[in-house]
Amino acid sequence: MLTGYHVAVIGGDARQIEIIRRLNKWNATVYIAGFDQLNESFTEAIDLDFDSKQVEKLDAIILPIAGTDDEGKIEGIFSNQLIQLSEDWLKKTPKHCLILTGITKPFLVNIAAKVDRTLIPLMDRDDVAIYNSIPTVEGTILLVIQHTDITIHGSKVIVLGLGRVGMGLARTFSNLGADVSVGVRSSQNIARVYEMGLTPIDMNEMQKANMECDILLNTVPHLVVDASVIKQLPAHALIIDLASKPGGTDFQFADKRGIKAMLAPGLPGIVAPKTAGRIIADVVYRLLLEQQGKETEDE
């Protein structure tokens, strides 16, 4: 139980709803901001007043998966208002207050360092990322079915990247009967792809590789699906880019070629927000208890 803990949940999507529910279930005191247009009411949660002394009690601040933008603004799908995260406000939090986010951007890293607060990017953790890959893969299958007129079975699929999501995509599409190739950079991962019974593509030499396929799934967060790759794709091909914004695809060139390409980050929050929220909440629970253990040791 989290009795006696004070946690602020600021902005975000449907995943945050499940996080709030579970924190309430664990008897934490929960403050919320950025949910003013949500039809559902949280009778056990308290509206966060940024000008009050609530901030002085906070043990953790939970931000959306995207964190903040480059100016420190926090978005949420349940509010039209952008919430500004400021250095002065964070300074009012207790020294032990954790700042939890999905991914980090320079603003968030810099401001956390200035106020000397622990910043934890949850998506960098193996436990979160591996669990999160499950709804990501399921959501990708849904998109492929919705946006193609062929079966996955018998299709030619290329997955770029063999991280947590890439490995799940490669394994699952292969199990569904697709002919799967996987783009990787290291000799170790080339061996891993071969061991999985799939076809490796050396991404260091993609210009020489055969990139023709029906479905191209990218997980690499920098430009890899460029004009040279897109030129090889047939007109019916589908590109799904799962990397964080702005993705790793030349969407303008794909559109010029008439190739359907979509950026689809954050699929867990769309296709399985309850599961994705539970994953994050469980990790937050463990982090708070670990923090308490550290404070006890310091005493």
Helices and strands as residue ranges (DSSP letters): E 6-10, H 14-25, E 29-33, E 46-47, G 53-57, E 60-62, E 73-74, E 83-84, H 87-91, E 98-101, H 106-115, E 118-121, G 122-124, H 126-147, E 156-160, H 164-175, E 179-184, H 187-195, E 199-202, G 203-208, E 215-218, H 227-230, E 238-241, H 251-257, E 260-263, H 267-271, H 273-298
